């Protein structure tokens, strides 16, 4: 069995009730299980953000550094978005 580290935490009443409700409903066996599930969810989210940054954002950033002419001026992008939005509003009944 893994080594267990005990922690004391303070929670707002709403979060405390939420944990109690999950345990009372049988969704989790204990408050500790709820907290472990929450920490696992945070770890998964952080890993997903890290993957996104490494696999999607960094390559585009590197490509932009290699060839700045690939960039589109922000004013041009916003003008295009505004025009697209205006067309969509016109087509609505």
C-alpha positions in Angstrom: 0.0 0.0 0.0 1.2 3.5 -0.8 2.4 5.7 2.0 -0.4 8.0 3.2 0.2 11.6 4.2 -2.4 13.2 6.4 -3.4 16.8 5.7 -5.8 19.2 7.4 -7.6 21.5 5.1 -10.1 24.3 5.5 -13.0 24.5 3.1 -15.9 26.9 2.6 -19.2 25.6 4.0 -20.6 25.1 0.4 -17.6 22.8 -0.6 -17.8 21.0 2.7 -21.5 20.3 2.2 -20.8 19.1 -1.4 -18.3 16.6 -0.1 -20.7 15.4 2.6 -23.5 15.1 0.0 -21.3 13.0 -2.3 -20.4 10.7 0.5 -24.0 10.5 1.8 -25.2 9.6 -1.8 -22.7 6.8 -1.9 -20.7 8.3 -4.8 -17.6 8.1 -2.6 -16.9 6.1 0.5 -15.2 9.0 2.4 -14.3 12.6 2.2 -10.7 11.5 1.6 -11.8 9.7 -1.6 -13.6 12.9 -2.8 -10.5 15.0 -2.2 -8.2 12.4 -3.9 -10.6 12.4 -6.9 -10.4 16.2 -7.0 -6.6 16.2 -6.8 -6.4 13.5 -9.6 -8.7 15.7 -11.8 -6.4 18.7 -11.2 -3.4 16.6 -12.1 -5.1 15.4 -15.3 -6.1 19.0 -16.2 -2.5 20.2 -15.6 -1.1 17.4 -17.7 -3.6 18.2 -20.5 -2.6 21.9 -20.4 1.1 20.9 -20.4 0.5 18.6 -23.4 -1.4 21.3 -25.3 1.4 23.9 -24.7 4.1 21.4 -25.7 2.4 19.9 -28.7 0.2 22.7 -30.1 1.3 26.1 -28.8 5.1 25.7 -28.8 5.4 24.5 -32.4 3.3 27.4 -33.6 5.3 29.8 -31.5 8.5 28.4 -33.0 7.1 28.7 -36.5 6.2 32.3 -35.9 9.8 33.0 -34.7 11.2 31.3 -37.8 8.9 33.2 -40.2 7.2 36.3 -38.7 5.5 37.0 -42.0 3.1 34.1 -41.2 1.5 36.4 -38.6 -1.8 38.1 -39.3 -2.3 41.6 -37.8 -4.7 41.6 -34.9 -6.7 44.5 -36.3 -7.2 42.4 -39.5 -8.3 39.4 -37.5 -10.8 41.4 -35.4 -12.2 43.1 -38.5 -12.7 39.7 -40.1 -14.5 38.5 -37.0 -16.7 41.6 -36.8 -17.6 41.2 -40.5 -18.5 37.6 -40.0 -20.6 38.3 -37.0 -22.4 41.1 -38.8 -23.2 38.8 -41.7 -24.6 36.2 -39.3 -26.8 38.8 -37.6 -28.2 39.8 -41.0 -29.1 36.3 -41.9 -31.1 35.7 -38.7 -34.9 36.2 -39.0 
